[in-house]
Amino acid sequence: MMHALEDDLCTKRNKHDNHAPESAPMVTQSMSPFIQYYRSKLASLWKPDIHEVAMSKPLPLTIRAIKPSSSLQAKLSRLGFRKVRETDFSLNLYNQKDGAMRTLDIDITQELLSNTWIMAKEELYQSNAEKKYQLGVFLSDARISGEILQQELNSMLPVSILAAALKKTPNLTKQRNLRVLDLCAAPGSKTCQLLNVLDNLLKGTDNKSYMTDFIVVANELASQRASRTQTRCFFQGNATTSHLIVTAGDGRNYANMQCNYFDFILCDVPCSGDGTIRKSPEKLNEWTLDNAQKNKALQKQLLKVGLDRLKATRMGGDAAGILLYSTCSLNPVENDEVVLEVLDELNGNDFYNYEIVDLGDLFNCENANETQGLFLRVLPAASHGGFFVCAIRKMCLKDDIVTGYLSNEGMSSDELVMTRDEKLTFAISPGTKQCCIDLQKVLHGSSVQLIGCGVPVLYQSNNVTSILQEGCVCLSLLSNGNAIPVLDLQLDEKISGSKYTITIPIAELLESCDNLIPGMACIVEHSNSVLPCRILQIDVNKITIEFTARPQIMKRLVKAI
């Protein structure tokens, strides 16, 4: 049903090609108009011996381990990956007013480094054909099975900031659902990263309980790109996909939503993209200052819509969420100027005040200033391209202003619900279902289209129930422990097709499954993953079952592979 996605590699390859990408062309000094502009525009921030040298070299391959394990770590090491280090980043956190530099908040840095791996492209290009082939096979299978997320280092910054902010303000999620909007989501890497972060917070992997429910709304202008974003999220195969809503439409139409509706907003706006020139050197021939100027009006409109929808922090109260404005552009015209001009237009009213958050010390309001604050400018370095991030908080100036949408209250729950649409059955969290209802009410009649809500877990066909692997984790939560545990799943390494038959000793079955009968549909559970199955035969000491899954999913489940 789902198809493999296009790669996020510097050189795109056919989705059926398991080979590693060929060498991408390098950026050369023929970029003189580009170089001359940024040497002048960024002045002392631009270091030719660092940034220009970096741009002359291929961009490294970076990934995040979504499902970290000792076996995955061993595979990555064998293929030539290493853990990302703090020295791999070239981050300029500076004050627009006096140019003073500061270090990034330590919690943000830790989020960036967590389960992040890098491979220098020079090493890839120097490796032999067999190693390139092995890398290509691994990247294809591990991405589809949800083990890894290919993502450029600088692109990880907005969600890393959001994750650090969440951990510093756990009170945000105690009494109600957390709502997050990704206003310009495609190709989906930030949405996938966000779901992974929220999944870890939901599980309490650091022995802290941050939330019971949350909602992620991912919007993208083109419906095809929105659908691909949804599919990419499903590949991760974790329970957070039951908290996902995907829409397609112009982000400016979210102006129809209630004000103060979302706790956090990612606003990664369309831009000239000149920070990614190393991935697409041909863009050098198209580079002009006009490319930045023509996006500015749209960028300001999207930022204003996002800020209106952002939940406000009450004066003297606990800090609420933030909006993260970002681009993959180096140009201050699309970055600093957009932020400062929008804040200058919005501030000065009697209801709200907008301030730039100090990313050197998250949620320390004493360091924030109404219009001049700390921006995070990422300039090209050996391990990444260019990027820009600014975090903005919305302050409520009056006590009688409603700072949250009322339907959000009283809906917190960790119990998933099932809803049926024709032959498909979806698992949806209660808060997500309510948010979907809200969206349908206020966006009805606009060009925004609802692509999907929750995650498909069951598909009924020819009187036989099969389960889509994208929803297996959700189904496991819904099964109330009535899954058949498989302790040692042995399969042929040359897996093909989709149907498999195995025999399980009766002694391994849960007592609650003693009433199993032939032909009955149930669930197989193995290594914290679940698969659909149908009971074929029950003997005195064993049970034979048949189950269905993609080959990539099976490979992830078989310990020997």
Phi, psi and omega in degrees: 000314179268152180244154177296145184269163172293146182287159172262017180289159180301320176249114182291145177233163179300141185294344178263358183269121183269006181277152175292156183294149176284168182298131178275149178296145182270154175281133182244178182286005175291000181274026190310318178299319177299310181298313182298321181296311185284333173297325180278315187290319184263351174050238186291344178290333183271117181251103182304322182289346177253302189284319180286324176295317179299321183289346178273000183242155179297152179281133179293163175267124180234144180220159170248136176277106181285323177239075184297141178203165179295323180291320177296317179300320179295319179297315181298318180296318179296327181279353177105009176277158172221162178294141176291139179248160180301328181289351178284345183262144172241086187253124177251100177261108190225162178264125183298332187281311184242002177075009182292136180266147175219164178272155180288147177309133186300326180292326176293316179300317180297322177296321179297321185278342186294118175056034180249133185234153183221147173229125178292131183297329178302320180294322179296314184291334181274350182283163182280172185298324181295318180293322177298319179296315180299320179295316180298317178297314181299312182299319181295309183291317183291329178288314182292326180277359174083016180280327184227164173228117176281125186200138178290147185305312184293333178291342179282348188297309184305313181289327176297321177295315179300316181297317179297320179295320179299317182291335179276345181228061182298340179297341180301328189250006186285319188256353185203178179281147175267131179244129180233134178244126171256098193289328181228081200276323187299148006278001171109000182296320180290323177297316178298315179298319180298315179298321179295317178298313182291328176298317179294321179291323179295321180283339183070050185295341177256027177067021175236142178260113185264331187199161174251333180207155177203166180225133174243120176253118180250120181244142176216144186300309184271132183295325180294318178291326177295318179296321178294322177299316179298314180299318180298321177294320180298328181300335180293334172063033176245171188293344183294340180294342174285354178254010188258133171238131179241130177234159178232124179164172178294123181303335180294339178287349174290357172298341178283346178287159177297147173293155176059034185272324186252141180281321178226144179224130171263124182236074181268088195281157172301140184209180180292335176070023184286355172282350182253019184301332179296332178281331183224075183303337181295341179294342179300322181290342182258356188287127170213162177297333180298331179300324178283319183296323186288342179269346193298317182298315179297317180299318180293320180296315179296320179296319179296317178298316180298316181294325177294325181278347184287134177294135183271151174267129178286143179300126180081357180263184178291146180296132176268205186279186181222158169257135179249108177269129182213156173216163171258035178251150174269347194278123176302337178300322181267350188246271183305313185296319179299312182297310185294321179292320179293316180295325178294324178287322186275327182285161181099005177265177184270359189249313185227153172230135183251130183227151179276130182278138177284108181283358173274344180204083187304134175062025167262096188295340182293335182269354182272151179230153186301316184235337180247122183210202183258120175260155175248106178254123179255114179261156184305135177219179185302327188258355183199170176265202183265152183199163177217137178221138172222132179258133184234134176250147180250120183256132179273128184264350181230142183287337186268009178273131177287121184256010177203152181282130192296329182294350178285337185281144173074012182252001185294130179194150175257010179269120178284152178241155181253138175223144187246136177228102186055241184271350182265139173245132184248147170259127184222138174286153182303315180296323179294320178297318179293320178296322178298321177296317178300314181299316182296326180292310189273337181262358178299130180094346176270180181276001181281125183250136176280116181273319181189153179223120183083196184230136178289133180239335182228143174226122182265123181211129177052041178064015177237129181270123173241160186240127177291131186294338179299333184253011187298321180296318177298319181296325178299321179292329181278346188280351179055036176080008182269029178271153177276118182280133176245111186278328184218096184269110182253120180224160175296134181295333179274072184282133176212163182073198185226350182251136182224144178240130178226161177244131183240132174299138180303328183299338182276352184280147175292148179300329182289351180257016183294340184268022180293145179226153178303141181088350183284138175274135178208196187233137172259133180241130182208126176053047178065016175237159181228153179222151176287152175207164176228132182283124179266316186205142176236118178252187183298315186243004183208164178228136179252126182232156176239134179222165188234135176193160174292153177303321181296323179292320180297320180299325180290331183277333184278119186297329186287346185256000000 
